[in-house]
Amino acid sequence: MRENWRIKVSVLAGASALAFSALAAVPAVADEAVGDLQEVQMPEGVKIVEGLAPAAGADVPSVEPTTDAPFSAAAAAKAAPGANTCLGSTAAYGVTGCFQHNGDIVWAGDTKKDGMSAAVGVYTDYGRAAEVCINKLGVNTWATCDKDYRETGNVRLRVLRYDGDTGKFYQPESWSGWIPVDGKY
């Protein structure tokens, strides 16, 4: 009898802890206002790359947030993505990021006027050092970082805010799923 009670209490405690951690760990949505910023620790040796303004007349992604961006990106990729298709669209407060497989271009969009920059971290599944593309061009702009990733690899994007004065990164943040460098899901 006592053993059943312990099991029930353990299950209840575990479920409560899981529910609380899910509530406490949920990142802010792209349009949510940020109160107290929480600093994010980046991996040791992460390279910070300042993004460049896209070439005049370049087909740039929309900086307007979309609720179905990851689904749309995946659907576009399965239907043989075009050369300018931006995959893995990911957004958090003040920043949107995506990956253009043709040319291995990382896009960082700044969507909030708050004195901070948009940052898009890029991680690979084959051990290449992480890099972060920073958009210091201002609100409602896109910056690009042109990279060269292994065609048989995958990349994952992490979007967050960056304070250029302190060199620190801040939440809220969001991660994409794994994106094939060759654009073929």
C-alpha angles and dihedrals in degrees: 000000000000090000092056090052092052092049092050092048091047093050091047092048092048093049091048092050091048092049092048093048090050091053094045096045100049109118121225117268119248095265099039116117116243119230113174111013117225118212117237121213114226123210116274112274097012110168117230114211122188110228123231129227111261117257116272110276093015116151101248127188118252115264089210109108116245124198095213099044098123091046092047092048092051092047091049091050093051089053093060102274120238121243093262098043112132110216132197096027106197130177140185131164108316099354140078125183139180142164127241107206095199101078095003093257122172114208121206117189123192111211104170133062099222105122093260132104131237114251128194116190117203122206127181132210092226103061104265112150115265118256132192123214110210124202108208093162096099139249120336093017136115127221125192133211113197111212138169113228128178108270093223092053137084131230131207124203128218117191123199143134125279129203107208093193093061100023090232132135124222142198149271092086136167135197131215123218120255112296120202110236090220090053094238115124 
